[in-house]
C-alpha cells in the first residue's frame, strides 16, 4: 500500500480494489461500497488516496473524457507491464483484459511506420463486449 498512514477506510478501499482487480472501478463504486460497510468518506478523500496509489504504481488510472469519471484498476504486485500494452474493457461486466501478446509490437510498429505516431499504452483502453458477456447475452 502507498506510504503514509493507514485508516479503516484505506484498508477497506484496498480490499475492494483487490477483490475487483479484474475490473475498472470509479470513485462512485468505492463510495457505494464504503457506505454499504457503514463508512462515510468524502469523495475527494477517496480521490486523493487513489491518486496516491496510482503515483506509487499500485493502480492504473484511466483518465476519462470530459464530463466522465476517471476509472482505476488495482495492479499492485501484478506482473502486468501496463505501459507496454493496450487494455480491453467490457462495457457490460466492466472486466479489463490486458492485451499482452505479440500483436502489440505489430500494431506499435505499424502506427509508427505508417503514421509517424509513437503509441503510449499506459492508459489506453479499447471498449467492447467480452466473450463471456456475448455468450451469456447480457
CNS distance restraints for C-alpha pairs under 8 A (distance, minus, plus):
assign (resid   1 and name CA) (resid  14 and name CA) 7.80 0.50 0.50
assign (resid   1 and name CA) (resid  53 and name CA) 7.16 0.50 0.50
assign (resid   1 and name CA) (resid  58 and name CA) 7.43 0.50 0.50
assign (resid   2 and name CA) (resid  52 and name CA) 6.50 0.50 0.50
assign (resid   2 and name CA) (resid  53 and name CA) 5.51 0.50 0.50
assign (resid   2 and name CA) (resid  56 and name CA) 6.11 0.50 0.50
assign (resid   2 and name CA) (resid  58 and name CA) 7.72 0.50 0.50
assign (resid   6 and name CA) (resid  10 and name CA) 5.94 0.50 0.50
assign (resid   6 and name CA) (resid  11 and name CA) 6.87 0.50 0.50
assign (resid   7 and name CA) (resid  11 and name CA) 6.25 0.50 0.50
assign (resid   8 and name CA) (resid  12 and name CA) 6.17 0.50 0.50
assign (resid   9 and name CA) (resid  13 and name CA) 6.01 0.50 0.50
assign (resid   9 and name CA) (resid  34 and name CA) 7.45 0.50 0.50
assign (resid   9 and name CA) (resid  39 and name CA) 7.03 0.50 0.50
assign (resid   9 and name CA) (resid  41 and name CA) 7.51 0.50 0.50
assign (resid  10 and name CA) (resid  14 and name CA) 6.12 0.50 0.50
assign (resid  10 and name CA) (resid  49 and name CA) 7.56 0.50 0.50
assign (resid  11 and name CA) (resid  15 and name CA) 6.29 0.50 0.50
assign (resid  12 and name CA) (resid  16 and name CA) 6.17 0.50 0.50
assign (resid  12 and name CA) (resid  34 and name CA) 7.31 0.50 0.50
assign (resid  13 and name CA) (resid  17 and name CA) 6.09 0.50 0.50
assign (resid  13 and name CA) (resid  30 and name CA) 6.81 0.50 0.50
assign (resid  13 and name CA) (resid  34 and name CA) 7.63 0.50 0.50
assign (resid  14 and name CA) (resid  18 and name CA) 6.10 0.50 0.50
assign (resid  15 and name CA) (resid  19 and name CA) 6.03 0.50 0.50
assign (resid  16 and name CA) (resid  20 and name CA) 6.16 0.50 0.50
assign (resid  16 and name CA) (resid  30 and name CA) 7.33 0.50 0.50
assign (resid  16 and name CA) (resid  33 and name CA) 7.70 0.50 0.50
assign (resid  17 and name CA) (resid  21 and name CA) 5.73 0.50 0.50
assign (resid  17 and name CA) (resid  25 and name CA) 7.92 0.50 0.50
assign (resid  17 and name CA) (resid  73 and name CA) 7.23 0.50 0.50
assign (resid  17 and name CA) (resid  74 and name CA) 5.61 0.50 0.50
assign (resid  18 and name CA) (resid  74 and name CA) 6.31 0.50 0.50
assign (resid  20 and name CA) (resid  24 and name CA) 7.81 0.50 0.50
assign (resid  20 and name CA) (resid  25 and name CA) 7.78 0.50 0.50
assign (resid  20 and name CA) (resid  73 and name CA) 7.99 0.50 0.50
assign (resid  20 and name CA) (resid  74 and name CA) 7.65 0.50 0.50
assign (resid  21 and name CA) (resid  73 and name CA) 5.94 0.50 0.50
assign (resid  21 and name CA) (resid  74 and name CA) 4.99 0.50 0.50
assign (resid  21 and name CA) (resid  75 and name CA) 6.79 0.50 0.50
assign (resid  22 and name CA) (resid  73 and name CA) 7.35 0.50 0.50
assign (resid  22 and name CA) (resid  74 and name CA) 7.91 0.50 0.50
assign (resid  22 and name CA) (resid  95 and name CA) 5.44 0.50 0.50
assign (resid  22 and name CA) (resid  96 and name CA) 5.49 0.50 0.50
assign (resid  22 and name CA) (resid  97 and name CA) 7.49 0.50 0.50
assign (resid  23 and name CA) (resid  73 and name CA) 6.34 0.50 0.50
assign (resid  23 and name CA) (resid  94 and name CA) 5.23 0.50 0.50
assign (resid  23 and name CA) (resid  95 and name CA) 4.24 0.50 0.50
assign (resid  23 and name CA) (resid  96 and name CA) 5.19 0.50 0.50
assign (resid  24 and name CA) (resid  71 and name CA) 5.63 0.50 0.50
assign (resid  24 and name CA) (resid  72 and name CA) 5.31 0.50 0.50
assign (resid  24 and name CA) (resid  73 and name CA) 5.04 0.50 0.50
assign (resid  24 and name CA) (resid  89 and name CA) 7.89 0.50 0.50
assign (resid  24 and name CA) (resid  94 and name CA) 6.00 0.50 0.50
assign (resid  24 and name CA) (resid  95 and name CA) 6.75 0.50 0.50
assign (resid  24 and name CA) (resid  96 and name CA) 6.64 0.50 0.50
assign (resid  25 and name CA) (resid  29 and name CA) 6.01 0.50 0.50
assign (resid  25 and name CA) (resid  30 and name CA) 7.28 0.50 0.50
assign (resid  25 and name CA) (resid  71 and name CA) 5.31 0.50 0.50
assign (resid  25 and name CA) (resid  72 and name CA) 5.26 0.50 0.50
assign (resid  25 and name CA) (resid  73 and name CA) 6.43 0.50 0.50
assign (resid  26 and name CA) (resid  30 and name CA) 6.49 0.50 0.50
assign (resid  26 and name CA) (resid  69 and name CA) 6.73 0.50 0.50
assign (resid  26 and name CA) (resid  70 and name CA) 6.41 0.50 0.50
assign (resid  26 and name CA) (resid  71 and name CA) 4.77 0.50 0.50
assign (resid  26 and name CA) (resid  72 and name CA) 6.23 0.50 0.50
assign (resid  27 and name CA) (resid  31 and name CA) 5.94 0.50 0.50
assign (resid  27 and name CA) (resid  43 and name CA) 6.81 0.50 0.50
assign (resid  27 and name CA) (resid  46 and name CA) 6.59 0.50 0.50
assign (resid  27 and name CA) (resid  47 and name CA) 6.70 0.50 0.50
assign (resid  27 and name CA) (resid  69 and name CA) 7.82 0.50 0.50
assign (resid  27 and name CA) (resid  71 and name CA) 7.65 0.50 0.50
assign (resid  28 and name CA) (resid  32 and name CA) 6.07 0.50 0.50
assign (resid  28 and name CA) (resid  43 and name CA) 7.89 0.50 0.50
assign (resid  29 and name CA) (resid  33 and name CA) 6.29 0.50 0.50
assign (resid  30 and name CA) (resid  34 and name CA) 6.14 0.50 0.50
assign (resid  30 and name CA) (resid  46 and name CA) 7.92 0.50 0.50
assign (resid  31 and name CA) (resid  35 and name CA) 6.16 0.50 0.50
assign (resid  31 and name CA) (resid  40 and name CA) 7.96 0.50 0.50
assign (resid  31 and name CA) (resid  41 and name CA) 7.26 0.50 0.50
assign (resid  31 and name CA) (resid  43 and name CA) 6.98 0.50 0.50
assign (resid  31 and name CA) (resid  46 and name CA) 7.75 0.50 0.50
assign (resid  32 and name CA) (resid  36 and name CA) 6.25 0.50 0.50
assign (resid  33 and name CA) (resid  37 and name CA) 6.37 0.50 0.50
assign (resid  34 and name CA) (resid  38 and name CA) 6.32 0.50 0.50
assign (resid  34 and name CA) (resid  39 and name CA) 5.07 0.50 0.50
assign (resid  34 and name CA) (resid  40 and name CA) 6.69 0.50 0.50
assign (resid  34 and name CA) (resid  41 and name CA) 7.61 0.50 0.50
assign (resid  35 and name CA) (resid  39 and name CA) 5.13 0.50 0.50
assign (resid  35 and name CA) (resid  40 and name CA) 5.88 0.50 0.50
assign (resid  41 and name CA) (resid  45 and name CA) 6.70 0.50 0.50
assign (resid  41 and name CA) (resid  46 and name CA) 7.14 0.50 0.50
assign (resid  42 and name CA) (resid  46 and name CA) 6.71 0.50 0.50
assign (resid  43 and name CA) (resid  47 and name CA) 6.24 0.50 0.50
assign (resid  44 and name CA) (resid  48 and name CA) 6.14 0.50 0.50
assign (resid  45 and name CA) (resid  49 and name CA) 6.29 0.50 0.50
assign (resid  46 and name CA) (resid  50 and name CA) 6.13 0.50 0.50
assign (resid  47 and name CA) (resid  51 and name CA) 6.01 0.50 0.50
assign (resid  48 and name CA) (resid  52 and name CA) 6.17 0.50 0.50
assign (resid  49 and name CA) (resid  53 and name CA) 6.29 0.50 0.50
assign (resid  50 and name CA) (resid  54 and name CA) 6.07 0.50 0.50
assign (resid  50 and name CA) (resid  59 and name CA) 7.45 0.50 0.50
assign (resid  50 and name CA) (resid  72 and name CA) 7.82 0.50 0.50
assign (resid  51 and name CA) (resid  55 and name CA) 6.06 0.50 0.50
assign (resid  51 and name CA) (resid  61 and name CA) 7.92 0.50 0.50
assign (resid  52 and name CA) (resid  56 and name CA) 6.27 0.50 0.50
assign (resid  53 and name CA) (resid  57 and name CA) 6.33 0.50 0.50
assign (resid  53 and name CA) (resid  58 and name CA) 5.26 0.50 0.50
assign (resid  53 and name CA) (resid  59 and name CA) 5.59 0.50 0.50
assign (resid  54 and name CA) (resid  58 and name CA) 5.72 0.50 0.50
assign (resid  54 and name CA) (resid  59 and name CA) 4.43 0.50 0.50
assign (resid  54 and name CA) (resid  60 and name CA) 5.83 0.50 0.50
assign (resid  54 and name CA) (resid  61 and name CA) 6.27 0.50 0.50
assign (resid  55 and name CA) (resid  59 and name CA) 7.84 0.50 0.50
assign (resid  57 and name CA) (resid  75 and name CA) 7.74 0.50 0.50
assign (resid  57 and name CA) (resid  76 and name CA) 6.93 0.50 0.50
assign (resid  58 and name CA) (resid  74 and name CA) 6.08 0.50 0.50
assign (resid  58 and name CA) (resid  75 and name CA) 5.36 0.50 0.50
assign (resid  58 and name CA) (resid  76 and name CA) 4.03 0.50 0.50
assign (resid  58 and name CA) (resid  77 and name CA) 7.38 0.50 0.50
assign (resid  59 and name CA) (resid  72 and name CA) 6.33 0.50 0.50
assign (resid  59 and name CA) (resid  73 and name CA) 5.40 0.50 0.50
assign (resid  59 and name CA) (resid  74 and name CA) 4.51 0.50 0.50
assign (resid  59 and name CA) (resid  75 and name CA) 5.37 0.50 0.50
assign (resid  59 and name CA) (resid  76 and name CA) 6.51 0.50 0.50
assign (resid  60 and name CA) (resid  72 and name CA) 5.54 0.50 0.50
assign (resid  60 and name CA) (resid  73 and name CA) 5.15 0.50 0.50
assign (resid  60 and name CA) (resid  74 and name CA) 6.50 0.50 0.50
assign (resid  60 and name CA) (resid  75 and name CA) 6.81 0.50 0.50
assign (resid  60 and name CA) (resid  82 and name CA) 7.82 0.50 0.50
assign (resid  60 and name CA) (resid 122 and name CA) 7.89 0.50 0.50
assign (resid  60 and name CA) (resid 123 and name CA) 7.20 0.50 0.50
assign (resid  61 and name CA) (resid  70 and name CA) 6.96 0.50 0.50
assign (resid  61 and name CA) (resid  71 and name CA) 5.97 0.50 0.50
assign (resid  61 and name CA) (resid  72 and name CA) 4.66 0.50 0.50
assign (resid  61 and name CA) (resid  73 and name CA) 6.73 0.50 0.50
assign (resid  61 and name CA) (resid 123 and name CA) 6.67 0.50 0.50
assign (resid  62 and name CA) (resid  70 and name CA) 5.69 0.50 0.50
assign (resid  62 and name CA) (resid  71 and name CA) 5.11 0.50 0.50
assign (resid  62 and name CA) (resid  72 and name CA) 6.00 0.50 0.50
assign (resid  62 and name CA) (resid 123 and name CA) 5.09 0.50 0.50
assign (resid  62 and name CA) (resid 124 and name CA) 7.48 0.50 0.50
assign (resid  62 and name CA) (resid 125 and name CA) 7.94 0.50 0.50
assign (resid  63 and name CA) (resid  69 and name CA) 7.71 0.50 0.50
assign (resid  63 and name CA) (resid  70 and name CA) 4.77 0.50 0.50
assign (resid  63 and name CA) (resid  71 and name CA) 6.70 0.50 0.50
assign (resid  63 and name CA) (resid 123 and name CA) 7.16 0.50 0.50
assign (resid  64 and name CA) (resid  68 and name CA) 5.39 0.50 0.50
assign (resid  64 and name CA) (resid  69 and name CA) 5.56 0.50 0.50
assign (resid  64 and name CA) (resid  70 and name CA) 4.52 0.50 0.50
assign (resid  64 and name CA) (resid  71 and name CA) 7.07 0.50 0.50
assign (resid  65 and name CA) (resid  69 and name CA) 7.79 0.50 0.50
assign (resid  75 and name CA) (resid  80 and name CA) 7.39 0.50 0.50
assign (resid  80 and name CA) (resid  98 and name CA) 7.57 0.50 0.50
assign (resid  81 and name CA) (resid  85 and name CA) 7.13 0.50 0.50
assign (resid  82 and name CA) (resid  86 and name CA) 7.38 0.50 0.50
assign (resid  82 and name CA) (resid  98 and name CA) 7.61 0.50 0.50
assign (resid  82 and name CA) (resid 121 and name CA) 7.04 0.50 0.50
assign (resid  82 and name CA) (resid 122 and name CA) 5.43 0.50 0.50
assign (resid  82 and name CA) (resid 123 and name CA) 7.82 0.50 0.50
assign (resid  83 and name CA) (resid 120 and name CA) 7.07 0.50 0.50
assign (resid  83 and name CA) (resid 121 and name CA) 5.27 0.50 0.50
assign (resid  83 and name CA) (resid 122 and name CA) 3.94 0.50 0.50
assign (resid  83 and name CA) (resid 123 and name CA) 7.59 0.50 0.50
assign (resid  84 and name CA) (resid 104 and name CA) 7.97 0.50 0.50
assign (resid  84 and name CA) (resid 120 and name CA) 7.54 0.50 0.50
assign (resid  84 and name CA) (resid 121 and name CA) 5.63 0.50 0.50
assign (resid  84 and name CA) (resid 122 and name CA) 6.68 0.50 0.50
assign (resid  85 and name CA) (resid  98 and name CA) 7.00 0.50 0.50
assign (resid  85 and name CA) (resid  99 and name CA) 5.80 0.50 0.50
assign (resid  85 and name CA) (resid 100 and name CA) 6.01 0.50 0.50
assign (resid  85 and name CA) (resid 104 and name CA) 6.23 0.50 0.50
assign (resid  85 and name CA) (resid 121 and name CA) 5.32 0.50 0.50
assign (resid  85 and name CA) (resid 122 and name CA) 7.12 0.50 0.50
assign (resid  86 and name CA) (resid  98 and name CA) 6.53 0.50 0.50
assign (resid  86 and name CA) (resid  99 and name CA) 5.44 0.50 0.50
assign (resid  86 and name CA) (resid 100 and name CA) 7.78 0.50 0.50
assign (resid  86 and name CA) (resid 104 and name CA) 7.61 0.50 0.50
assign (resid  86 and name CA) (resid 121 and name CA) 5.35 0.50 0.50
assign (resid  86 and name CA) (resid 122 and name CA) 7.37 0.50 0.50
assign (resid  86 and name CA) (resid 123 and name CA) 7.72 0.50 0.50
assign (resid  86 and name CA) (resid 124 and name CA) 5.45 0.50 0.50
assign (resid  86 and name CA) (resid 125 and name CA) 5.97 0.50 0.50
assign (resid  86 and name CA) (resid 126 and name CA) 7.35 0.50 0.50
assign (resid  87 and name CA) (resid  96 and name CA) 6.49 0.50 0.50
assign (resid  87 and name CA) (resid  97 and name CA) 5.70 0.50 0.50
assign (resid  87 and name CA) (resid  98 and name CA) 4.85 0.50 0.50
assign (resid  87 and name CA) (resid  99 and name CA) 5.62 0.50 0.50
assign (resid  87 and name CA) (resid 123 and name CA) 7.92 0.50 0.50
assign (resid  87 and name CA) (resid 124 and name CA) 6.21 0.50 0.50
assign (resid  87 and name CA) (resid 125 and name CA) 4.68 0.50 0.50
assign (resid  87 and name CA) (resid 126 and name CA) 6.14 0.50 0.50
assign (resid  88 and name CA) (resid  96 and name CA) 5.56 0.50 0.50
assign (resid  88 and name CA) (resid  97 and name CA) 4.96 0.50 0.50
assign (resid  88 and name CA) (resid  98 and name CA) 6.47 0.50 0.50
assign (resid  88 and name CA) (resid  99 and name CA) 6.88 0.50 0.50
assign (resid  88 and name CA) (resid 125 and name CA) 5.69 0.50 0.50
assign (resid  88 and name CA) (resid 126 and name CA) 4.90 0.50 0.50
assign (resid  88 and name CA) (resid 127 and name CA) 5.96 0.50 0.50
assign (resid  88 and name CA) (resid 128 and name CA) 7.24 0.50 0.50
assign (resid  89 and name CA) (resid  94 and name CA) 6.22 0.50 0.50
assign (resid  89 and name CA) (resid  95 and name CA) 5.87 0.50 0.50
assign (resid  89 and name CA) (resid  96 and name CA) 4.64 0.50 0.50
assign (resid  89 and name CA) (resid  97 and name CA) 6.51 0.50 0.50
assign (resid  89 and name CA) (resid 125 and name CA) 6.46 0.50 0.50
assign (resid  89 and name CA) (resid 126 and name CA) 6.09 0.50 0.50
assign (resid  89 and name CA) (resid 127 and name CA) 4.93 0.50 0.50
assign (resid  89 and name CA) (resid 128 and name CA) 6.29 0.50 0.50
assign (resid  89 and name CA) (resid 129 and name CA) 7.57 0.50 0.50
assign (resid  89 and name CA) (resid 130 and name CA) 7.90 0.50 0.50
assign (resid  90 and name CA) (resid  94 and name CA) 4.98 0.50 0.50
assign (resid  90 and name CA) (resid  95 and name CA) 5.35 0.50 0.50
assign (resid  90 and name CA) (resid  96 and name CA) 6.51 0.50 0.50
assign (resid  90 and name CA) (resid 127 and name CA) 6.10 0.50 0.50
assign (resid  90 and name CA) (resid 128 and name CA) 5.19 0.50 0.50
assign (resid  90 and name CA) (resid 129 and name CA) 4.66 0.50 0.50
assign (resid  90 and name CA) (resid 130 and name CA) 5.39 0.50 0.50
assign (resid  91 and name CA) (resid  95 and name CA) 7.89 0.50 0.50
assign (resid  91 and name CA) (resid 127 and name CA) 6.46 0.50 0.50
assign (resid  91 and name CA) (resid 128 and name CA) 5.89 0.50 0.50
assign (resid  91 and name CA) (resid 129 and name CA) 5.93 0.50 0.50
assign (resid  92 and name CA) (resid 129 and name CA) 6.36 0.50 0.50
assign (resid  92 and name CA) (resid 130 and name CA) 7.99 0.50 0.50
assign (resid  92 and name CA) (resid 133 and name CA) 6.81 0.50 0.50
assign (resid  92 and name CA) (resid 138 and name CA) 7.04 0.50 0.50
assign (resid  93 and name CA) (resid 133 and name CA) 7.17 0.50 0.50
assign (resid  95 and name CA) (resid 130 and name CA) 7.98 0.50 0.50
assign (resid  99 and name CA) (resid 104 and name CA) 7.45 0.50 0.50
assign (resid 100 and name CA) (resid 104 and name CA) 7.10 0.50 0.50
assign (resid 102 and name CA) (resid 106 and name CA) 6.86 0.50 0.50
assign (resid 103 and name CA) (resid 107 and name CA) 6.17 0.50 0.50
assign (resid 104 and name CA) (resid 108 and name CA) 6.04 0.50 0.50
assign (resid 105 and name CA) (resid 109 and name CA) 5.94 0.50 0.50
assign (resid 106 and name CA) (resid 110 and name CA) 6.05 0.50 0.50
assign (resid 107 and name CA) (resid 111 and name CA) 6.04 0.50 0.50
assign (resid 108 and name CA) (resid 112 and name CA) 6.16 0.50 0.50
assign (resid 108 and name CA) (resid 118 and name CA) 7.24 0.50 0.50
assign (resid 108 and name CA) (resid 119 and name CA) 6.16 0.50 0.50
assign (resid 109 and name CA) (resid 113 and name CA) 5.91 0.50 0.50
assign (resid 110 and name CA) (resid 114 and name CA) 5.71 0.50 0.50
assign (resid 110 and name CA) (resid 115 and name CA) 7.56 0.50 0.50
assign (resid 111 and name CA) (resid 115 and name CA) 5.16 0.50 0.50
assign (resid 111 and name CA) (resid 116 and name CA) 6.54 0.50 0.50
assign (resid 111 and name CA) (resid 117 and name CA) 5.79 0.50 0.50
assign (resid 111 and name CA) (resid 118 and name CA) 7.10 0.50 0.50
assign (resid 111 and name CA) (resid 119 and name CA) 7.29 0.50 0.50
assign (resid 112 and name CA) (resid 116 and name CA) 4.44 0.50 0.50
assign (resid 112 and name CA) (resid 117 and name CA) 4.74 0.50 0.50
assign (resid 112 and name CA) (resid 118 and name CA) 5.58 0.50 0.50
assign (resid 112 and name CA) (resid 119 and name CA) 7.60 0.50 0.50
assign (resid 113 and name CA) (resid 117 and name CA) 7.88 0.50 0.50
assign (resid 120 and name CA) (resid 124 and name CA) 7.38 0.50 0.50
assign (resid 129 and name CA) (resid 133 and name CA) 6.39 0.50 0.50
assign (resid 129 and name CA) (resid 134 and name CA) 6.49 0.50 0.50
assign (resid 130 and name CA) (resid 134 and name CA) 6.25 0.50 0.50
assign (resid 131 and name CA) (resid 135 and name CA) 6.06 0.50 0.50
assign (resid 132 and name CA) (resid 136 and name CA) 6.15 0.50 0.50
assign (resid 133 and name CA) (resid 137 and name CA) 5.80 0.50 0.50
assign (resid 133 and name CA) (resid 138 and name CA) 5.43 0.50 0.50
assign (resid 134 and name CA) (resid 138 and name CA) 6.86 0.50 0.50
